[in-house]
Amino acid sequence: MSDERFKWRTNPAVVAQYYTGDNLPTNIDVHLKPNEACAVIENGSIVTVASGTRLTVNPEQGILSKLIARREPFRSFMFTHTGPHEVLIPIAGSWSDGTKANGMAGLKINFNKDNLGRLLMFPSKGKTTVTLGDIADSVGLEISQKFSSLHMSAHRSSEVMNNPDATMLLESGLRAIAQASMSDFGATLERVWVSWIPSEHERIASMRNELEFLAEEGRIINEKDRIEMERLLAQEVNVLERQHQLNVATVEYEEKSLAMKEIAVMRVNAEKERERFSLLAQRDSLQAESLLQRARLDSVHEDSTAQYSHENRMNQLDRTMDFEDREAELERRRRERKMEVSDQQAAFLRQQETKAAAHHEKMLKGVFDAMDSEDEDEA
């Protein structure tokens, strides 16, 4: 096993792989894809979770640590493919009319990177390679029994086959049951579907069982074959899911025709979709440029309107200030006129008071002179 060729996942059915530090070489580099994560465990505790990066596994102890005789921690690693994954759960039960039913439920899940520690329940039981079959076996019986007792028993078989509303109610109930079970593994449930026609899901179950067998045998599948097998299995699951959507759609011919088109489109080459995507991108770019240009013109218009409004307000303010200045000047002149009249009146009063005082003094002088003359005559 060379550093460059280390692959922790060699089978499409494998979703998680547990290694102890003793099982891996020292200073080995692992390139994690964005949908791959690795939980690093030291002495029984998760110290970090890496994803979408280059990770050095089992780093060699440094010289300083060796000099101070620091004990190297016991490390283990939990590699996980975060998804999406399709977990297939066999469903068995009875309808309300007593007829038996056997179907297949598809649960599309993604593993939460923050909850990868919950997958350690498998290594704790001696299961170091975790497959989709292991997860299905862990929760399949519980989901099937709850779904049968709570939901299948409340519907008739003919109702489910011909009534889309009844099918949606069943899938909603299945989702509520499966979400609680999937959370025990740190997984999030994206969507669910149920197939009641054996011919639709038996081939997928056979393909999945073959991969599970290869994983149990520990057989390594080369990278090219693994990718091709993943693609084929995903395509079959997508076709089954679309076929299920077709079966639960309304009976009108147009809607069934649309669903059939979707199935056909998924099986053809994706070149047309890429061209359409390119055209959409160009159209979006042109629309964005048009919106930007319109925003610029609107901004210029708003600036012009604001400038014109500002000038009108300033002119009106100038006219108001001129009127107020004229009023102030008139008021000042009125005050000055009042002050002049007051000064004239005060001057006149002072003049009259001076004349009265002079007249009074003259009269007093005449009296005193007369008195002095009488005194001289008597003498």
LINBELBEL-V762300 format. One record per residue. RES is the residue in one small letter. SS is DSSP state (@ for helix, = for strand, . for the rest). OMEGA is omega in degrees with one decimal (none if undefined). NEAR is the number of other ideal C-beta (glycine too) atoms within 10 Angstrom. Layout:
RES,SS,OMEGA,NEAR + RES,SS,OMEGA,NEAR
//
This chain:
m,.,-179.3,8 + s,.,-178.2,7 + d,.,-173.9,12 + e,.,-173.0,7 + r,.,-179.3,7 + f,.,176.7,14 + k,.,-179.1,15 + w,.,-176.9,21 + r,.,-178.2,19 + t,.,-179.2,18 + n,.,-178.2,22 + p,.,-179.0,26 + a,.,-177.6,26 + v,=,177.5,24 + v,=,-179.8,26 + a,=,-179.9,27 + q,=,-177.8,21 + y,=,176.6,22 + y,=,165.7,18 + t,=,-178.3,14 + g,@,-179.6,17 + d,@,-177.3,9 + n,@,-176.0,11 + l,.,176.0,18 + p,.,178.6,12 + t,.,177.0,11 + n,.,177.3,11 + i,=,-179.7,16 + d,=,178.3,11 + v,=,178.1,19 + h,=,-178.1,12 + l,.,176.1,17 + k,.,179.2,12 + p,.,178.7,9 + n,.,174.0,14 + e,=,-179.4,20 + a,=,178.2,24 + c,=,175.5,23 + a,=,179.8,23 + v,=,-176.0,16 + i,=,177.0,22 + e,=,178.7,14 + n,.,174.5,10 + g,.,-179.5,9 + s,=,177.4,9 + i,=,-177.6,14 + v,=,178.5,11 + t,=,175.0,10 + v,=,-178.4,16 + a,=,179.7,19 + s,=,176.7,17 + g,.,-176.5,13 + t,.,175.5,13 + r,=,-174.4,9 + l,=,175.2,19 + t,=,-177.1,13 + v,=,179.9,22 + n,.,178.9,17 + p,.,-178.6,12 + e,.,-178.2,11 + q,.,-177.8,12 + g,.,-178.5,10 + i,@,-178.9,8 + l,@,179.9,8 + s,@,178.0,12 + k,@,-178.6,11 + l,@,-179.0,8 + i,.,174.6,8 + a,.,176.9,6 + r,.,-178.1,11 + r,.,-179.9,8 + e,.,-177.5,13 + p,.,175.1,13 + f,.,-175.5,12 + r,=,170.4,18 + s,=,-171.7,21 + f,=,177.9,21 + m,=,177.2,24 + f,=,-176.7,24 + t,=,169.1,27 + h,=,-170.2,21 + t,.,174.1,23 + g,=,6.8,16 + p,=,178.2,14 + h,=,177.1,19 + e,=,177.9,21 + v,=,-178.5,25 + l,=,-177.3,20 + i,=,174.7,24 + p,=,179.7,15 + i,=,177.9,21 + a,=,179.7,14 + g,=,-178.6,16 + s,=,175.1,14 + w,.,-177.8,18 + s,.,178.5,12 + d,.,175.4,10 + g,.,-179.9,8 + t,.,-179.9,10 + k,=,179.6,9 + a,=,174.1,16 + n,=,-177.4,11 + g,=,179.4,21 + m,=,177.0,21 + a,=,176.0,25 + g,=,-180.0,20 + l,=,178.4,26 + k,=,-173.2,17 + i,=,169.8,25 + n,=,178.1,17 + f,=,178.8,24 + n,.,-177.3,17 + k,@,-179.6,17 + d,@,-176.5,9 + n,@,-179.1,16 + l,@,-179.5,22 + g,@,-179.6,14 + r,@,177.0,14 + l,@,-179.6,23 + l,@,176.0,19 + m,@,179.1,14 + f,@,176.2,20 + p,@,178.9,19 + s,@,177.6,8 + k,.,177.8,9 + g,.,-179.0,6 + k,.,-177.0,15 + t,.,176.4,15 + t,=,-175.6,20 + v,=,179.6,26 + t,=,175.5,23 + l,@,177.1,22 + g,@,177.7,21 + d,@,179.1,21 + i,@,178.9,24 + a,@,179.2,19 + d,@,-177.0,12 + s,@,-174.4,16 + v,@,-173.4,19 + g,@,-177.3,18 + l,@,-180.0,13 + e,@,-179.4,14 + i,@,-178.2,22 + s,@,-178.2,20 + q,@,179.7,14 + k,@,-178.7,17 + f,@,-179.7,24 + s,@,-175.4,16 + s,@,-174.4,12 + l,@,-170.8,13 + h,.,-178.9,20 + m,@,-177.9,22 + s,@,-179.0,12 + a,@,-178.2,14 + h,.,174.2,18 + r,.,-177.3,15 + s,@,-179.9,17 + s,@,179.7,12 + e,@,-178.2,17 + v,@,-177.0,21 + m,@,-171.9,13 + n,@,-176.1,13 + n,.,179.8,15 + p,@,179.9,15 + d,@,178.5,9 + a,@,178.5,18 + t,@,178.9,22 + m,@,176.7,11 + l,@,178.6,16 + l,@,-179.4,24 + e,@,176.8,18 + s,@,176.7,11 + g,@,177.6,17 + l,@,-180.0,26 + r,@,-179.7,15 + a,@,179.9,15 + i,@,-174.5,20 + a,@,-177.6,23 + q,@,178.9,15 + a,@,-179.3,13 + s,@,-179.1,20 + m,@,179.6,21 + s,@,177.4,14 + d,.,178.5,14 + f,.,-178.4,23 + g,.,-177.4,21 + a,=,175.9,25 + t,=,-178.5,16 + l,=,-178.9,19 + e,=,178.1,15 + r,=,-178.9,12 + v,=,171.9,23 + w,=,-179.5,21 + v,=,176.3,20 + s,=,-179.2,21 + w,.,-178.6,18 + i,.,-175.3,14 + p,@,-176.6,12 + s,@,-178.2,7 + e,@,-172.4,18 + h,@,-178.6,25 + e,@,-179.7,12 + r,@,178.2,13 + i,@,178.8,19 + a,@,178.9,13 + s,@,178.5,9 + m,@,-179.8,17 + r,@,179.3,23 + n,@,178.5,13 + e,@,177.9,13 + l,@,178.1,21 + e,@,179.4,19 + f,@,178.7,12 + l,@,179.0,19 + a,@,179.2,21 + e,@,178.8,14 + e,@,-179.7,9 + g,.,-179.2,9 + r,.,-178.4,10 + i,.,177.5,11 + i,.,-178.4,21 + n,.,-171.0,10 + e,@,-178.2,12 + k,@,179.6,8 + d,@,-179.8,11 + r,@,-179.7,18 + i,@,179.9,12 + e,@,179.1,13 + m,@,176.1,18 + e,@,-179.1,15 + r,@,-178.9,11 + l,@,-179.7,12 + l,@,178.3,18 + a,@,179.3,14 + q,@,179.3,12 + e,@,179.0,17 + v,@,179.1,19 + n,@,178.0,15 + v,@,178.8,16 + l,@,179.5,22 + e,@,177.6,20 + r,@,177.4,19 + q,@,176.0,18 + h,@,177.4,22 + q,@,177.8,16 + l,@,-177.8,16 + n,@,-177.7,17 + v,@,178.0,21 + a,.,176.6,15 + t,.,-170.8,10 + v,.,-179.9,8 + e,.,-175.5,9 + y,@,-176.5,8 + e,@,-178.3,9 + e,@,177.2,14 + k,@,178.6,14 + s,@,178.3,10 + l,@,179.0,12 + a,@,177.9,18 + m,@,176.9,13 + k,@,179.6,10 + e,@,178.5,12 + i,@,-179.0,16 + a,@,-178.7,10 + v,@,-178.0,12 + m,@,-176.6,13 + r,@,-179.3,10 + v,.,-179.8,9 + n,.,-175.1,7 + a,.,-176.4,11 + e,@,179.6,8 + k,@,179.2,10 + e,@,178.1,11 + r,@,176.8,10 + e,@,178.6,10 + r,@,178.2,11 + f,@,178.8,11 + s,@,178.4,10 + l,@,178.8,10 + l,@,179.2,10 + a,@,177.8,10 + q,@,179.0,10 + r,@,178.6,10 + d,@,178.7,10 + s,@,178.5,10 + l,@,178.4,10 + q,@,179.1,10 + a,@,178.4,10 + e,@,178.4,10 + s,@,178.6,10 + l,@,179.0,10 + l,@,179.1,10 + q,@,178.7,10 + r,@,178.6,10 + a,@,178.0,10 + r,@,178.8,10 + l,@,177.7,10 + d,@,179.6,10 + s,@,178.2,10 + v,@,179.1,10 + h,@,179.5,10 + e,@,178.4,10 + d,@,179.5,10 + s,@,178.6,10 + t,@,179.6,10 + a,@,179.6,10 + q,@,179.1,10 + y,@,178.4,10 + s,@,179.5,10 + h,@,179.3,10 + e,@,177.2,10 + n,@,179.6,10 + r,@,179.8,10 + m,@,178.2,10 + n,@,178.2,10 + q,@,178.4,10 + l,@,178.3,10 + d,@,178.4,10 + r,@,178.7,10 + t,@,-179.4,10 + m,@,177.7,10 + d,@,179.3,10 + f,@,-179.7,10 + e,@,178.3,10 + d,@,178.5,10 + r,@,177.8,10 + e,@,179.9,10 + a,@,-179.7,10 + e,@,177.9,10 + l,@,179.1,10 + e,@,178.3,10 + r,@,179.8,10 + r,@,177.7,10 + r,@,179.6,10 + r,@,178.6,10 + e,@,178.8,10 + r,@,177.9,10 + k,@,-179.6,10 + m,@,179.1,10 + e,@,178.5,10 + v,@,179.1,10 + s,@,179.7,10 + d,@,179.5,10 + q,@,178.7,10 + q,@,179.1,10 + a,@,179.1,10 + a,@,178.9,10 + f,@,179.6,10 + l,@,179.1,10 + r,@,178.7,10 + q,@,179.2,10 + q,@,177.9,10 + e,@,179.3,10 + t,@,179.0,10 + k,@,179.8,10 + a,@,-179.9,10 + a,@,178.9,10 + a,@,178.5,10 + h,@,179.6,10 + h,@,179.2,10 + e,@,179.3,10 + k,@,179.7,10 + m,@,178.7,10 + l,@,179.6,10 + k,@,178.1,10 + g,@,178.3,10 + v,@,-179.0,10 + f,@,179.4,10 + d,@,178.5,9 + a,@,179.5,10 + m,@,179.6,9 + d,@,-179.6,9 + s,@,178.3,10 + e,@,-179.9,9 + d,@,-178.3,9 + e,@,179.6,7 + d,@,-179.4,6 + e,@,-179.6,6 + a,.,none,5
//
